Amino acid sequence: MSGAAASPWHEARIERIAPITPRIVSVMLAAPLARPVAGQHVDVKLSAEDGYSAQRSYSIASAPSAPHIELIIEKLDEGEVSPYFHEVAQAGDTLELRGPLGGHFIWRPQDGGPLLLVAGGSGIAPLMAMVRDWREAGGTTPLMLVYSARTWAELAFADELEQLQAQMPQRFLFVAATTRGAPRREGDLGRRLDAVQLQDLQARWGQVPRHVFVCGSNRFVEAAADGLLAANVPAGAIRTERYGGA
Ligand SMILES: Cc1cc2nc3c(=O)[nH]c(=O)nc-3n(C[C@H](O)[C@H](O)[C@H](O)COP(=O)(O)OP(=O)(O)OC[C@H]3O[C@@H](n4cnc5c(N)ncnc54)[C@H](O)[C@@H]3O)c2cc1C
């Protein structure tokens, strides 16, 4: 039996649900789950009255210590499950949840760094859990987050990330790469990530990453991982999580 199949389903209650970008909602859930490790995910099951049910995986974006599980869900217009969270779900609703799941794409403060996190779109979710856990543990190792979205407005948690950089400029570097919008701050990129940019960013950061986590759609993860390898990041340091899609 796989880890997921062995994990029991629990009832979870939506405590808060709100848009955080034009295409992403944040869902705060109360659920009796074990404490997660940053990077893990849960399975969500929605059931209709006629017995039909659908389940999908969502990464945990909240810090492991947080009282609620935060998920961030991007709306895919043709999707079956994600539009439900944008159009139907409300605070007070219940759904089923199992987890926390996943033992490969995880980081604990004792794993150390330097830590390079590369996110595309909603792929920020597990990396945000790592950033939050890193911050709570004192942020003692260098961390660079490179986060790509179409525009600045589509970057989830941009305010929190900017604030963190202002608080810990020596340890935390946050670089936004917007593919359909001009760079907003000095040092941000206004285009897709490629090997040359990843190499430049590493030079600017001045660190050799010990752990690298890349998360997003299939296409994003492939391009970013290829770029990292071409920028001489050792394959053994890179861990990836793919959300599907093209
Ligand atoms: C471990 C794991 C963690 C995940 N965490 C998150 C998360 O934190 N937030 C989040 O929003 N999603 C996350 N996903 C993706 C999520 O599980 C669903 O696949 C996603 O919400 C689409 O489900 P849906 O029912 O709306 O679409 P579906 O009905 O399953 O698919 C509709 C169409 O969209 C395409 N599609 C599916 N996924 C994507 C994608 N990522 N990008 C572009 N097209 C796609 C499909 O190929 C299909 O053509 C995660 C996936 C995995 C495996």
The ligand as an ORCA input file, in Angstrom:
! r2SCAN-3c Opt
* xyz 0 1
  C       2.051     16.983     -5.390
  C       1.152     18.003     -6.080
  C       0.895     19.208     -5.463
  C       0.073     20.146     -6.088
  N      -0.137     21.353     -5.469
  C      -0.887     22.288     -6.076
  C      -1.061     23.583     -5.456
  O      -0.516     23.870     -4.372
  N      -1.857     24.492     -6.086
  C      -2.458     24.211     -7.301
  O      -3.191     25.080     -7.812
  N      -2.296     23.005     -7.900
  C      -1.537     22.040     -7.312
  N      -1.378     20.818     -7.917
  C      -2.163     20.521     -9.129
  C      -3.545     19.980     -8.684
  O      -3.389     18.692     -8.099
  C      -4.530     19.829     -9.857
  O      -3.902     19.066    -10.878
  C      -4.969     21.163    -10.402
  O      -5.661     21.917     -9.409
  C      -5.918     20.936    -11.607
  O      -7.027     20.205    -11.177
  P      -8.440     20.424    -11.896
  O      -9.341     19.328    -11.439
  O      -8.902     21.828    -11.761
  O      -8.074     20.217    -13.437
  P      -8.209     18.853    -14.267
  O      -9.667     18.619    -14.556
  O      -7.450     17.774    -13.588
  O      -7.409     19.261    -15.575
  C      -7.949     20.185    -16.522
  C      -6.934     20.463    -17.625
  O      -5.848     21.251    -17.108
  C      -4.595     20.612    -17.337
  N      -3.758     20.849    -16.153
  C      -3.717     20.138    -15.003
  N      -2.848     20.669    -14.136
  C      -2.321     21.758    -14.729
  C      -1.361     22.743    -14.355
  N      -0.735     22.699    -13.162
  N      -1.075     23.738    -15.230
  C      -1.688     23.794    -16.425
  N      -2.599     22.898    -16.845
  C      -2.904     21.889    -16.026
  C      -4.906     19.159    -17.524
  O      -3.930     18.537    -18.340
  C      -6.277     19.222    -18.192
  O      -6.135     19.426    -19.571
  C      -0.525     19.868     -7.340
  C      -0.267     18.628     -7.965
  C       0.563     17.734     -7.350
  C       0.829     16.410     -8.054
*
